[in-house]
């Protein structure tokens, strides 16, 4: 059983996505630079807070004209605070999550998107050596294939959360990163849209992840992850590649058990060779033996002994760098498998 807060992005799409760099319960993948500014006191006004942000941004070399546009904010965004403070929680089994997230329509859409963009995805494979099916899986989950990127102004959301004080250092750092992106040009403050937590565009990158991983498909200039699916594909590919994707290896596969295996033997930390797993009764989904006995993998039984079982490999853990959830990574892999 799992908490919905961890998987809100995959269930609800943009606006609640737990994106690279931050989640409600954890920081999924990139290390977050800590800001040294003190948290605002209860009596600090929002205007004074924004004035301090503007001063820091000016010292960082960001244009005053850009800051005048971006920081023209009257008050903290009440809807952002409501969503941040009252994230609904309920538990889901893997079967429930699977049925909600990996429906026939999404699988069909994944297959269509893969075929429609195959030349560009092939070019990205040549460049990054990352399986394009995983890219389609992430794109499909994070923004419903680019159709739901969120409606919140990123600077507005991040400024609100930085001023709120509960995680001010993290969000102020992300706010400064968002202002740096605006300072580079290529997107206007009004077009920088994302989730209430500041996750941006089709890949739902936090600003720190954008600065580290976002790349344009064509090369040169700034990556447009808001309106360009190709820049989004390239940025996801670059992210996975730099996080250790192993070319030519699968993320995992569904398996069948010919005899009971204790759930305590499962889990990503319990790695064995496929030959060892075979001796314990693990087979391919169709019941046949594995073709390579020396490959090392881990057995996942997300709903225990009575549910689905999967053998997962190193690339599964790379997908988890994007969102630290076994359910999420399984969904990405299964949607990707349906794409081609």
C-alpha positions in Angstrom: 0.0 0.0 0.0 1.3 3.4 -0.9 0.6 7.0 -0.2 -1.1 9.0 -2.9 1.1 12.0 -2.1 4.1 10.3 -3.5 2.4 9.5 -6.8 0.1 12.5 -7.3 2.0 13.5 -10.5 1.3 10.3 -12.3 -2.3 10.2 -11.2 -3.4 13.8 -11.7 -1.0 15.1 -14.3 0.5 18.6 -14.2 -0.6 20.8 -11.4 0.3 18.1 -8.8 3.3 16.4 -10.4 6.2 15.4 -8.3 8.9 16.3 -10.7 12.6 16.0 -11.0 14.2 17.8 -8.0 11.4 17.7 -5.5 8.4 15.7 -4.2 6.1 16.1 -1.3 8.0 13.6 0.7 11.5 13.5 -0.9 13.9 15.1 -3.3 13.8 12.6 -6.2 16.9 13.1 -8.2 19.0 16.2 -8.4 20.8 17.6 -5.3 19.3 20.9 -4.3 21.6 23.8 -3.6 20.7 25.2 -0.2 20.2 29.0 0.0 21.7 30.7 2.9 19.1 33.4 3.3 17.2 33.3 6.6 13.5 32.4 6.6 11.2 35.4 6.6 9.8 36.3 10.0 6.1 36.3 10.6 6.0 40.1 10.4 7.8 40.3 7.1 5.7 41.7 4.3 5.5 39.9 1.0 6.7 43.1 -0.7 9.8 43.2 1.4 10.5 39.6 0.7 10.2 40.2 -3.1 12.4 43.2 -2.7 15.1 41.0 -1.2 14.7 38.4 -3.9 15.1 41.2 -6.5 18.2 42.5 -4.9 19.8 39.0 -4.9 18.8 38.5 -8.5 20.3 41.8 -9.6 23.5 40.8 -7.9 23.4 37.6 -9.8 23.3 39.6 -13.0 19.7 39.2 -14.0 18.1 42.1 -15.9 16.1 44.6 -13.9 13.5 44.7 -16.7 13.0 40.9 -16.5 12.7 41.1 -12.7 10.1 43.9 -13.0 7.9 41.6 -15.0 8.6 38.4 -13.1 8.2 39.8 -9.6 5.1 42.0 -10.2 3.3 39.9 -7.6 0.8 41.4 -5.3 0.4 38.7 -2.6 1.1 35.0 -2.0 -0.9 32.7 -4.2 -3.7 31.3 -1.9 -4.4 28.4 -4.2 -0.7 27.3 -4.1 -0.7 27.4 -0.3 -4.0 25.4 -0.2 -2.6 22.7 -2.5 0.7 22.6 -0.7 -0.8 22.3 2.8 -3.7 20.0 2.1 -2.4 17.4 -0.3 -4.9 14.5 -0.1 -3.7 11.2 1.1 -5.0 7.7 0.6 -3.4 4.4 -0.1 -3.3 2.5 -3.3 -2.3 -1.0 -4.2 -0.2 -1.6 -7.3 -3.2 -3.1 -9.0 -5.3 0.1 -8.3 -2.4 2.4 -9.4 -1.8 0.3 -12.5 -5.5 0.4 -13.5 -5.7 4.1 -13.1 -2.4 5.0 -14.7 -1.9 2.4 -17.4 -5.2 2.3 -19.2 -5.8 1.2 -22.8 -6.2 4.8 -24.0 -2.8 5.8 -22.5 -1.1 2.7 -24.0 -2.6 3.5 -27.4 -1.5 7.1 -27.2 2.0 6.0 -26.3 2.1 3.7 -29.4 0.9 6.5 -31.6 3.3 9.1 -30.2 6.2 6.7 -30.6 5.4 6.0 -34.3 4.7 9.7 -35.1 8.0 10.8 -33.6 10.2 7.7 -34.5 12.8 9.6 -36.7 13.4 12.2 -34.0 13.4 9.5 -31.2 15.9 7.5 -33.3 18.1 10.6 -33.6 18.0 11.0 -29.8 18.9 7.4 -29.3 22.0 7.9 -31.5 22.9 11.0 -29.4 22.2 9.8 -25.9 21.9 6.0 -26.1 18.7 6.1 -24.0 15.8 3.9 -24.9 13.2 6.2 -26.4 10.4 4.1 -25.1 11.3 5.2 -21.6 11.3 8.8 -22.8 7.7 8.3 -24.1 6.7 6.7 -20.8 7.9 9.6 -18.7 6.4 12.2 -21.1 3.1 10.3 -21.0 3.0 10.2 -17.2 4.4 13.7 -16.4 2.2 15.7 -18.7 -0.2 13.3 -20.5 1.9 13.4 -23.6 2.4 17.2 -23.5 -1.2 18.2 -23.0 -1.2 19.1 -19.3 1.8 21.2 -18.2 0.1 23.0 -15.4 -1.5 26.5 -15.2 0.5 28.1 -12.4 3.0 30.8 -13.0 6.2 29.2 -11.9 7.7 32.4 -10.3 4.4 33.1 -8.6 4.2 29.6 -7.1 7.9 29.4 -6.1 7.8 32.9 -4.5 4.7 31.9 -2.5 6.3 28.7 -1.3 9.6 30.4 -0.5 7.8 33.1 1.5 5.6 30.6 3.3 8.7 29.4 5.3 8.1 25.7 5.7 10.7 24.8 3.0 11.9 28.3 2.3 15.5 27.5 1.6 14.6 24.9 -1.1 12.0 27.0 -2.8 14.0 30.2 -2.6 16.8 28.4 -4.4 14.4 27.2 -7.0 13.0 30.7 -7.4 16.4 32.1 -8.0 17.0 29.3 -10.6 13.7 30.2 -12.3 14.8 33.9 -12.5 18.1 32.8 -14.0 16.2 30.9 -16.7 14.2 34.0 -17.5 17.4 36.1 -17.6 18.7 33.9 -20.3 15.8 34.8 -22.6 13.9 32.3 -24.7 10.7 32.4 -22.5 8.7 35.2 -21.0 7.6 35.2 -17.3 4.0 34.8 -18.4 4.8 31.7 -20.4 6.8 30.0 -17.7 3.9 27.7 -16.5 4.0 24.6 -14.4 2.6 22.9 -11.3 1.8 24.5 -8.0 5.1 23.3 -6.7 7.1 24.9 -9.6 7.6 21.8 -11.8 7.8 23.1 -15.3 6.7 22.2 -18.8 6.2 18.8 -20.5 8.9 17.0 -18.5 7.8 18.7 -15.3 11.4 19.8 -14.4 12.1 21.9 -11.4 14.2 25.0 -12.4 17.4 23.4 -11.0 16.8 20.4 -13.2 16.1 22.6 -16.2 19.4 24.3 -15.7 21.2 21.0 -15.4 19.5 18.8 -17.9 17.3 20.7 -20.4 18.7 20.8 -23.9 17.2 21.8 -27.2 16.6 19.1 -29.8 18.3 21.1 -32.6 21.2 22.3 -30.4 21.9 26.0 -29.6 19.7 28.4 -27.8 17.4 27.6 -24.8 15.4 24.5 -24.5 11.6 25.1 -24.8 10.1 22.4 -22.6 6.7 24.2 -22.6 5.7 24.1 -26.2 8.3 21.9 -27.9 7.8 18.1 -27.6 11.2 17.6 -29.3 13.0 19.7 -26.8 11.2 17.8 -24.1 12.2 14.5 -25.5 15.8 15.7 -25.7 15.8 17.0 -22.2 14.4 13.7 -20.8 16.9 11.7 -22.8 19.7 13.9 -21.5 18.5 13.5 -18.0 18.3 9.7 -18.1 21.6 9.5 -19.9 23.4 11.6 -17.3 21.8 9.6 -14.5 23.5 6.4 -15.7 21.2 4.8 -18.4 22.9 1.6 -19.6 22.5 1.4 -23.4 21.0 -1.8 -24.8 19.7 -3.1 -21.4 16.0 -3.3 -20.5 14.5 -1.6 -17.5 12.8 -4.9 -16.5 10.2 -7.4 -17.5 7.1 -9.1 -16.1 7.8 -12.6 -14.8 5.9 -15.5 -13.5 6.6 -17.6 -10.4 6.5 -21.4 -10.6 6.6 -21.7 -6.8 6.0 -19.4 -3.9 8.7 -16.9 -3.1 8.6 -15.1 0.2 8.0 -11.3 -0.2 11.0 -10.7 2.0 13.2 -12.0 -0.8 11.9 -9.3 -3.1 12.9 -5.7 -3.3 15.4 -3.6 -5.3 18.1 -4.3 -2.7 17.9 -8.1 -3.1 19.9 -8.5 -6.3 20.8 -12.0 -7.7 21.7 -13.4 -11.1 18.9 -14.7 -13.3 20.3 -18.2 -12.9 19.9 -17.9 -9.1 16.3 -16.5 -9.6 15.5 -19.4 -11.9 16.5 -21.9 -9.2 14.0 -20.2 -6.9 11.3 -20.6 -9.5 11.3 -17.3 -11.4 10.6 -17.5 -15.2 9.7 -15.2 -18.0 6.1 -14.1 -18.2 5.4 -17.0 -20.7 7.0 -19.5 -18.4 10.2 -20.0 -20.3 13.7 -19.7 -18.9 15.8 -16.6 -19.2 18.3 -16.4 -22.1 21.2 -15.0 -20.0 21.7 -16.5 -16.6 24.5 -14.2 -15.5 22.5 -10.9 -15.7 21.8 -9.5 -12.3 18.4 -8.3 -11.3 15.9 -7.8 -8.5 12.5 -9.3 -8.0 9.6 -6.9 -7.3 6.2 -8.1 -6.0 4.5 -4.7 -5.5 1.3 -6.3 -4.1 3.0 -9.2 -2.4 2.9 -12.9 -3.3 -0.6 -12.8 -4.8 0.0 -10.0 -7.4 2.2 -9.1 -10.4 5.9 -9.9 -10.3 8.7 -8.2 -12.2 12.4 -8.6 -12.7 14.1 -5.2 -12.7 17.6 -4.2 -13.8 19.9 -1.2 -13.5 17.8 1.0 -15.8 14.8 0.7 -13.5 16.8 2.5 -10.9 17.7 5.2 -13.4 13.9 5.8 -14.0 13.5 6.0 -10.3 15.9 9.0 -10.3 13.1 10.9 -12.1 10.6 10.0 -9.4 11.6 7.8 -6.5 8.7 5.4 -6.7 8.6 1.7 -7.8 5.1 2.2 -9.0 6.1 5.2 -11.1 9.1 3.4 -12.6 7.0 0.3 -13.4 4.4 2.4 -15.1 7.0 4.2 -17.2 8.5 0.9 -18.3 5.1 -0.7 -19.1 3.9 2.3 -21.0 7.2 2.4 -22.9 6.8 -1.3 -23.7 3.4 -0.6 -25.3 4.9 2.1 -27.4 6.9 -0.3 -29.6 
